[in-house]
Amino acid sequence: MLTGTAHSYSNLSLSDEMFFLFSDLIYRAAGIKLNVQKKSLLISRLMKRLKKHNMDSFTEYYKKVKADEEELVEMLNCISTNTTKFFREKHHFEYLKNKVMPELLKNKADERIIRIWSAGCSTGEEPYSITIAVCEALKEFGVKSSELWDIKILATDISTKVLRTADAGIYEYEQLPEEMPKEIISRYFLKGNKENEGLIKVKDFIRDKIRFRRLNLKDGEYPLKRSFDVIFCRNVMIYFDDGMKRHVISKFHQHLSDRGHLFLGHSETVFDREQLVPTYITVYKKSMNGNCGHKRESEAIM
Ligand SMILES: C[S@@+](CC[C@H](N)C(=O)[O-])C[C@H]1O[C@@H](n2cnc3c(N)ncnc32)[C@H](O)[C@@H]1O
């Protein structure tokens, strides 16, 4: 622990042994695989936590994080990479709107319930883009009022920090894609003025369709009571090794409805193509009956 005058952190070093202890801890906690090339990145990210606790050694911080569950959550907030943007991989949102939604509206015309999950949602741009694509589909395919349909989006991440940003739904105007039509912006966003000039806020009727929750994809069981018609998990599994990828894909298979769609990132794939059949660019469809492993209502987040 530091005392007295401010300390220079620039001389702090992380031994290989200590690096492996941290990377093992991170892997066991979140399934995120850090190889030794990531050492300087890990140092710069952990440094924020050392400063916060006024500590001058990684060994001291390691002891704290091992003993303190809340600090583990904070450390995972720091080390996760959260790059995202609205309508990232635009073709996926077009496919959702033009192919998947019409199919769901037809196949689920009786029960009128649609559930979508954005797993690894980061700061919210992905689930908001999904919700906008869904609303545009309802409009385009003549569904008079979305109230007739019970449509909910679950958005989860391991990082509580990004979930706070996501839940607030406030972004810089410049984060919207340049080509986004003006009428779409005014339909789904409020523009800030005066001290909020340059900001946009997602309208409440969009936010209200989304539940933001912490969910660690490393967990053995996910607290989900219903199956999902669509799961997005894009640019998340790139941080996992093969064992963790297999675990996550098998959980998605378990929690997808029959004929449900799984959207992955542009460099990601599934292992078992008999059960998840490719239908579009990194989009897979569940091909066989599977059980959903329902949770008791009180334990479930959706
Ligand atoms: C690069 S962002 C991808 C965001 C968004 N899906 C996209 O494609 O734009 C990856 C997200 O995965 C989350 N993540 C990493 N490991 C996770 C885990 N074990 N469980 C849940 N989320 C995790 C990170 O916190 C981060 O927000």
The ligand as an SDF file (V2000), in Angstrom:
LIG
                    3D

 27 29  0  0  0  0  0  0  0  0999 V2000
  -16.1120   -6.5440  -28.5840 C   0  0  0  0  0  0  0  0  0  0  0  0
  -17.5370   -6.4930  -27.5790 S   0  0  0  0  0  0  0  0  0  0  0  0
  -18.7990   -6.9570  -28.7580 C   0  0  0  0  0  0  0  0  0  0  0  0
  -20.0430   -6.0970  -28.6400 C   0  0  0  0  0  0  0  0  0  0  0  0
  -21.1240   -6.4000  -29.6640 C   0  0  0  0  0  0  0  0  0  0  0  0
  -21.6150   -7.7520  -29.5460 N   0  0  0  0  0  0  0  0  0  0  0  0
  -20.6460   -6.1190  -31.0680 C   0  0  0  0  0  0  0  0  0  0  0  0
  -20.3800   -7.0490  -31.8350 O   0  0  0  0  0  0  0  0  0  0  0  0
  -20.5290   -4.9440  -31.4280 O   0  0  0  0  0  0  0  0  0  0  0  0
  -17.3700   -7.9820  -26.6010 C   0  0  0  0  0  0  0  0  0  0  0  0
  -18.1990   -7.9780  -25.3320 C   0  0  0  0  0  0  0  0  0  0  0  0
  -18.2020   -9.2940  -24.7810 O   0  0  0  0  0  0  0  0  0  0  0  0
  -18.1980   -9.1700  -23.3820 C   0  0  0  0  0  0  0  0  0  0  0  0
  -17.7050  -10.4250  -22.7660 N   0  0  0  0  0  0  0  0  0  0  0  0
  -16.4460  -10.9260  -22.7430 C   0  0  0  0  0  0  0  0  0  0  0  0
  -16.4060  -12.0610  -22.0440 N   0  0  0  0  0  0  0  0  0  0  0  0
  -17.6680  -12.3100  -21.6170 C   0  0  0  0  0  0  0  0  0  0  0  0
  -18.2590  -13.3420  -20.8280 C   0  0  0  0  0  0  0  0  0  0  0  0
  -17.5390  -14.3490  -20.3210 N   0  0  0  0  0  0  0  0  0  0  0  0
  -19.5920  -13.2700  -20.5790 N   0  0  0  0  0  0  0  0  0  0  0  0
  -20.3210  -12.2420  -21.0620 C   0  0  0  0  0  0  0  0  0  0  0  0
  -19.8260  -11.2430  -21.8000 N   0  0  0  0  0  0  0  0  0  0  0  0
  -18.5040  -11.2650  -22.0790 C   0  0  0  0  0  0  0  0  0  0  0  0
  -17.2740   -7.9860  -23.1190 C   0  0  0  0  0  0  0  0  0  0  0  0
  -17.4890   -7.4040  -21.8500 O   0  0  0  0  0  0  0  0  0  0  0  0
  -17.6390   -7.0490  -24.2770 C   0  0  0  0  0  0  0  0  0  0  0  0
  -18.5880   -6.0780  -23.9060 O   0  0  0  0  0  0  0  0  0  0  0  0
  1  2  1  0
  2  3  1  0
  2 10  1  0
  3  4  1  0
  4  5  1  0
  5  6  1  0
  5  7  1  0
  7  8  2  0
  7  9  1  0
 10 11  1  0
 11 12  1  0
 11 26  1  0
 12 13  1  0
 13 14  1  0
 13 24  1  0
 14 15  1  0
 14 23  1  0
 15 16  2  0
 16 17  1  0
 17 18  1  0
 17 23  2  0
 18 19  1  0
 18 20  2  0
 20 21  1  0
 21 22  2  0
 22 23  1  0
 24 25  1  0
 24 26  1  0
 26 27  1  0
M  CHG  2   2   1   9  -1
M  END
$$$$
